[in-house]
Amino acid sequence: MAVKVFPFLQEKFDRMPQWVQVTTYLLLLVLFLYLALSPRFIDVRLIAEVGDREIPLGGAEIEVETSDRVFYMATNGEGRLSVPLTLANPLQSYTFMLRPDVKQAQRVEVEARGHMAFTGWNRLVYSRDRKALEFAGVPASDRIAGLIPSARADSPCRPEAEIPEAVYTALADVTGAGDIDESTPLDELGAGNVELSYVHSELVEGFGVDAWDEIYRNAETAGEIAAIARRHYAEGECQ
């Protein structure tokens, strides 16, 4: 059947005016280049509002629910996640469900239309105070570039010896607790993803230390966060 169809189509195409043939060829070429070169994922940055600050929210779990399937994703230390381009169907609605802290059962969600994918999905903001989730539609790099180690070169680095005090102060600020020292357990402070992300952003901004994975997976006390940060200090941009 296909053997007969191809000559038929070729014959019909050859009879078309030249301008139609050229236009069709150019459209097919553009479509091919688009499919070959376009990104396969949409880059999304998850931001947490903590007081008057905005920080990348690492270690958060996100479910993207469509009419017939559910995608599970988690953010890295920069709050990044990649949404498959196949979700960008302009005729569909999607529900983004966020668990800001994997240690808690709290969930927040926001609905988004597929046509927003390339203009409004790149910045997802979670407000801890309002318990709200929303798409801001503003490139994340315009708002939080200072929290990325490579973007903090203009700020002077603080001495390594100040790391422990900076960690304890950051934990006190974000949890509201007092008398934090090296032996204070993080579980006792209720320090989850948001709180650890806040401390991590302080270490990145002040000391050029990006040790999210190790802090998130291994630290159990305030002192262990400080020790991990000091080990990574020599590898940071401050050296």
FENDA-V251322 format. One record per pair of residues at least 24 apart in sequence whose C-alpha atoms are under 8 Angstrom apart, sorted by the first residue. I is the first residue (numbers start at 1). GAP is how many residues later the second one is. Records with the same first field share a line. If there is no record, write none. Layout:
# FENDA-V251322
I: GAP, GAP
This chain:
# FENDA-V251322
39: 46
40: 44, 45, 46
41: 41, 42, 43, 44
42: 40, 41, 42, 43, 75, 76, 79, 80
43: 37, 38, 39, 40, 79
44: 36, 37, 38, 39, 77, 78, 79, 80
45: 33, 34, 35, 36, 77, 78, 79, 95
46: 29, 33, 34, 35, 77, 78, 79, 80
47: 32, 76, 77, 78, 79
48: 77, 78, 79, 80, 146
49: 76, 77, 78, 79, 80
50: 77, 78, 79, 124
51: 78
54: 90
55: 89, 92, 142, 143, 146
56: 24, 88, 91, 141, 145
57: 43, 136, 137, 140
58: 135, 136, 139, 154
59: 41, 42, 43, 134, 157
60: 38, 39, 40, 41, 42, 133
61: 37, 38, 39, 40, 41
62: 34, 35, 36, 37
63: 32, 33, 34, 35
64: 30, 31, 32, 33
65: 29, 30, 31, 32
66: 26, 27, 28, 29
67: 27
77: 120, 135, 136
78: 70
87: 27
88: 26, 27, 29
89: 25, 26
90: 24, 25, 26
91: 24
98: 35
100: 26, 93, 94
101: 91, 92, 93
102: 90, 91
103: 89
108: 24, 25
109: 24
110: 24
146: 59
147: 54, 57, 58
148: 56, 57
149: 55, 56, 59, 60, 61, 88
150: 87
152: 53, 56
153: 84
156: 50
157: 49, 50, 51, 81
158: 48, 49
159: 48
160: 47, 70, 73
163: 40, 44, 63, 66, 67
164: 59, 62, 63
166: 36, 37
167: 32, 35, 36, 55, 58, 59
168: 54
170: 28, 29, 32
171: 24, 28, 51
174: 24
180: 42
181: 41, 42
182: 39, 40, 41, 42, 44
183: 38, 39, 40
184: 37, 38, 39
185: 35, 36, 37
186: 34, 35, 36
187: 33
203: 26
207: 26, 29, 30, 31
208: 25, 28, 29, 30
209: 24, 26, 27, 28
210: 26
